[in-house]
């Protein structure tokens, strides 16, 4: 991770195969394009390919701004999936679309707002000789948004464990060593994450407890100590919650065995076998609720829904 001359660690950081978590975990397939389950989409439909320069007009600010700066998508004749529209004027497109989240942090999309967007999109469609088709039907949006809001209110479930060092504090350097040994990856947000190449989202993240909630090499060099570490994940955003809870519990055990301390849940209960099994059971129950809602945790739809809420 760093050269030996600049590395504040006693030995080079390395994965320990005797404790490392698996590097490949099954996860929902990544998906590009409008997410009809959670987004209001308008497709511009026509019998012929659309010249690139005509499609690029969608990103001109007069249209793009009037449409509320939506996600804009295009599919060229040689493509088999959507891609974000780049504004390139060459070539042609077989398909063109725009999309907006039905659930937002300030307000959910209403039928009136969707109808207004459709009218503007229809004007653009006429300008490029295409028909603007709303998906889903605008009249369905209030009930769909209500259902999505209920999913958010019911299923915004998090799992969190805390490593509490026996000596009261633990050096950040020691946490780095064990996180790397477990195969966790340092992330831009200052956490260590268990990741799989099959997903852009992490299975869980480890963060320090104390005045600073981010890891940094500067803190290691300064000899900073923390009150412990949190191991946690959001079920909706996690690509494989069943494996994530197993990995989180194992990570907690490794920290206890190698650094000395105990693991507690978010209610402060000591993590014995009974409490660990209750967390596994709760995660399994959450997965059943997502299955009933027909929304896969860690899918593009679930991540978009819970990030926009």
matplotlib code that plots the C-alpha trace (Angstrom):
import matplotlib.pyplot as plt

x = [0.0, 2.9, 6.6, 8.6, 10.5, 7.3, 5.3, 4.7, 3.9, 6.4, 5.9, 4.3, 0.5, -0.6, -3.6, -3.5, -4.9, -5.7, -8.3, -9.1, -12.7, -13.5, -12.7, -15.6, -19.2, -22.4, -24.2, -27.0, -25.8, -25.1, -27.6, -27.4, -30.4, -33.7, -34.9, -38.6, -39.2, -38.2, -37.9, -40.4, -39.1, -40.0, -38.8, -38.6, -40.0, -39.8, -39.5, -36.0, -32.6, -32.0, -29.0, -26.4, -26.7, -30.5, -30.1, -27.4, -29.9, -31.5, -28.4, -28.7, -29.5, -32.8, -34.2, -32.1, -32.8, -36.5, -36.7, -35.2, -31.8, -32.8, -30.7, -30.4, -29.9, -29.1, -28.7, -26.8, -27.5, -24.5, -25.4, -27.4, -27.8, -28.3, -25.5, -25.6, -26.0, -22.6, -23.6, -21.5, -23.0, -21.7, -23.3, -26.9, -29.2, -32.0, -33.3, -33.4, -34.8, -34.8, -35.6, -36.3, -36.5, -40.1, -38.9, -36.9, -35.3, -37.6, -40.7, -42.0, -42.9, -46.6, -48.8, -49.0, -45.2, -44.8, -47.4, -45.5, -42.3, -44.0, -45.4, -41.9, -40.5, -43.3, -42.3, -38.7, -40.0, -41.9, -38.7, -36.8, -39.7, -40.3, -43.1, -42.6, -44.0, -44.2, -43.3, -45.2, -48.5, -48.6, -51.9, -50.1, -47.3, -49.1, -49.8, -46.3, -44.6, -46.7, -45.7, -42.0, -42.2, -43.7, -40.8, -38.3, -40.1, -40.3, -37.1, -34.4, -32.6, -29.1, -26.8, -24.1, -21.6, -18.9, -15.5, -14.7, -11.0, -10.1, -7.6, -10.1, -8.5, -6.8, -4.2, -5.4, -2.3, -3.3, -6.8, -5.3, -3.1, -6.0, -8.4, -5.9, -5.1, -8.9, -8.8, -10.7, -10.1, -9.4, -12.1, -12.1, -14.6, -12.0, -13.5, -12.2, -14.7, -15.4, -15.9, -16.6, -15.9, -19.5, -20.8, -20.0, -21.4, -19.5, -20.8, -19.9, -17.6, -15.4, -15.0, -13.3, -15.2, -14.2, -13.6, -12.7, -14.9, -12.5, -9.2, -6.3, -2.6, -2.0, -3.7, -1.6, 1.6, 0.4, -0.1, -3.8, -5.9, -9.6, -12.3, -13.0, -14.4, -17.9, -18.6, -21.8, -23.9, -27.2, -29.4, -31.0, -27.6, -25.7, -25.2, -25.4, -26.7, -26.6, -22.8, -22.3, -23.5, -21.3, -18.3, -19.0, -19.2, -16.0, -14.3, -15.4, -14.0, -10.7, -10.4, -11.1, -8.7, -5.8, -6.3, -8.1, -11.7, -15.3, -18.0, -21.4, -24.5, -26.2, -28.2, -25.0, -25.4, -22.3, -21.9, -22.2, -23.5, -27.1, -26.9, -24.9, -27.6, -30.3, -28.5, -28.3, -32.0, -33.0, -31.0, -32.7, -36.1, -35.2, -34.3, -37.8, -39.3, -37.3, -38.4, -42.0, -41.4, -39.9, -36.8, -33.3, -30.9, -27.8, -29.6, -29.4, -33.1, -32.6, -29.5, -31.1, -34.3, -32.6, -30.0, -32.7, -35.0]
y = [0.0, 2.3, 2.0, 0.8, 4.0, 6.0, 3.3, 3.9, 0.2, -2.2, -4.7, -4.3, -4.5, -7.7, -10.0, -13.0, -16.0, -17.7, -15.1, -13.2, -12.9, -14.2, -11.9, -12.9, -12.9, -13.3, -10.0, -8.6, -7.8, -4.2, -2.4, 0.6, 2.6, 3.8, 1.9, 1.5, 0.1, 3.3, 6.0, 7.8, 7.4, 9.0, 7.2, 9.0, 6.4, 6.5, 4.2, 5.3, 5.8, 9.2, 11.2, 11.8, 15.6, 15.4, 13.3, 15.7, 18.5, 16.9, 18.0, 21.6, 23.6, 25.0, 21.5, 19.9, 22.6, 22.8, 19.0, 19.4, 18.0, 14.3, 11.3, 11.1, 7.7, 6.5, 3.2, 3.1, 0.5, -1.6, -1.5, -4.0, -1.8, 1.8, 4.3, 7.8, 10.3, 12.1, 14.9, 13.4, 14.4, 11.7, 8.4, 7.6, 6.2, 3.6, 4.6, 7.7, 8.3, 10.4, 9.4, 10.9, 9.3, 8.9, 9.4, 12.4, 13.9, 16.9, 15.7, 12.7, 13.0, 13.9, 13.2, 16.9, 17.2, 14.1, 15.5, 18.8, 17.0, 14.9, 18.0, 19.4, 16.1, 15.9, 19.2, 18.0, 14.8, 16.7, 18.7, 15.5, 13.7, 11.2, 10.4, 10.9, 7.8, 7.9, 4.8, 4.0, 5.8, 9.1, 8.2, 5.3, 7.5, 8.6, 5.0, 3.8, 6.6, 5.8, 2.1, 3.1, 5.5, 2.6, 0.4, 3.1, 3.7, -0.1, -1.5, 1.1, -1.5, -1.2, -3.7, -2.4, -4.1, -2.3, -3.5, -2.3, -2.7, -4.2, -1.4, 1.4, 2.5, 0.9, 2.3, 3.2, 1.5, -1.8, -1.5, -0.9, -4.0, -6.3, -4.8, -5.3, -8.8, -9.6, -8.4, -5.2, -2.3, 1.3, 3.5, 7.2, 7.9, 6.8, 3.4, -0.1, -2.1, -5.7, -5.5, -7.9, -7.2, -8.1, -5.0, -1.3, -1.3, -2.7, -5.6, -3.7, -1.0, -0.6, 2.9, 4.1, 5.2, 8.5, 12.1, 11.0, 8.6, 8.2, 6.3, 8.1, 7.6, 10.9, 9.5, 6.4, 8.5, 10.6, 7.5, 8.2, 5.8, 5.2, 4.1, 1.1, 0.5, 0.1, -2.7, -2.1, -2.1, -0.9, -3.9, -2.1, -1.1, -4.3, -6.6, -9.8, -9.2, -12.9, -13.0, -9.6, -10.4, -13.5, -11.4, -8.7, -11.2, -12.9, -9.4, -8.7, -12.1, -11.4, -8.0, -9.4, -12.3, -10.2, -6.9, -7.9, -6.7, -7.6, -7.1, -5.6, -4.9, -1.6, -2.2, -2.8, -6.5, -8.6, -10.6, -14.2, -17.0, -16.3, -12.6, -13.4, -15.9, -13.3, -10.9, -13.5, -14.3, -10.6, -10.3, -13.3, -11.9, -8.6, -10.4, -12.1, -8.6, -7.4, -10.5, -9.7, -6.1, -7.5, -5.5, -7.1, -5.6, -4.2, -4.0, -0.8, -0.1, -0.6, 1.6, 4.3, 4.2, 4.5, 7.0, 9.4, 9.1]
z = [0.0, 0.8, 0.2, 3.2, 3.6, 4.0, 5.7, 9.5, 9.9, 11.4, 8.6, 5.1, 5.1, 3.6, 3.4, 5.8, 3.9, 7.2, 8.2, 4.9, 3.8, 0.3, -2.6, -4.7, -3.4, -5.5, -6.0, -8.2, -11.7, -12.4, -14.5, -16.8, -18.0, -16.6, -13.5, -14.1, -10.7, -9.0, -11.7, -13.9, -17.5, -20.8, -23.9, -27.3, -29.7, -33.5, -36.5, -37.6, -36.0, -34.5, -35.7, -32.9, -33.3, -32.7, -29.6, -28.3, -28.3, -25.3, -23.3, -24.5, -21.4, -22.7, -22.9, -20.2, -17.7, -18.6, -17.9, -14.4, -15.4, -15.6, -16.3, -20.1, -21.8, -25.3, -27.1, -30.4, -33.1, -32.0, -28.3, -26.3, -23.2, -22.3, -21.7, -20.2, -23.0, -23.5, -25.9, -28.7, -32.0, -34.3, -35.2, -34.4, -31.7, -31.9, -28.4, -26.3, -22.9, -19.8, -16.2, -12.8, -9.3, -8.1, -4.5, -3.5, -0.3, -0.3, -2.2, -4.0, -7.7, -8.1, -11.1, -11.9, -11.8, -14.0, -16.5, -16.7, -17.5, -20.1, -21.8, -22.1, -23.2, -25.8, -27.2, -27.5, -29.1, -31.7, -32.4, -33.2, -34.9, -32.0, -29.7, -25.9, -24.1, -20.3, -18.3, -16.0, -17.0, -15.3, -13.5, -11.7, -10.2, -7.0, -5.9, -7.0, -5.1, -2.1, -2.3, -2.6, 0.3, 2.4, 1.4, 2.5, 5.8, 6.5, 5.1, 5.8, 8.0, 9.2, 10.9, 13.3, 15.6, 17.7, 18.6, 22.2, 23.0, 26.4, 27.1, 26.5, 23.2, 20.2, 17.9, 14.4, 13.1, 14.7, 13.1, 9.7, 10.0, 10.9, 8.3, 5.5, 6.8, 6.5, 2.9, 3.4, 1.1, 2.0, 0.6, -0.4, 2.5, 5.0, 5.8, 5.3, 3.2, 2.2, -1.5, -4.3, -8.0, -8.9, -7.2, -6.9, -3.4, -0.4, 1.7, 4.9, 6.2, 9.2, 10.7, 13.9, 17.0, 18.7, 17.7, 14.2, 12.2, 9.3, 8.9, 7.5, 7.0, 8.8, 11.9, 11.8, 11.6, 14.5, 16.6, 17.0, 19.2, 19.0, 21.4, 19.1, 15.6, 14.1, 11.6, 9.8, 6.6, 5.2, 4.2, 1.2, -0.2, 0.6, -2.4, -0.2, 3.3, 4.3, 3.6, 5.0, 8.5, 8.5, 7.4, 9.9, 12.8, 11.6, 11.4, 15.0, 16.2, 14.5, 16.1, 19.5, 19.2, 17.8, 19.5, 22.7, 23.4, 22.9, 20.3, 21.2, 19.1, 18.6, 21.8, 23.8, 24.1, 24.4, 21.2, 22.4, 20.2, 21.1, 20.1, 17.0, 15.9, 16.6, 14.2, 11.5, 12.0, 11.8, 8.6, 7.2, 8.1, 6.4, 3.2, 3.2, 3.5, 0.5, -1.4, -0.6, -1.8, -5.0, -4.5, -4.3, -1.7, -3.5, -6.8, -8.9, -8.0, -4.3, -4.1, -6.2, -4.1, -0.7, -1.9, -3.2, -0.2]

ax = plt.figure().add_subplot(projection="3d")
ax.plot(x, y, z, "-o")
ax.set_aspect("equal")
plt.show()
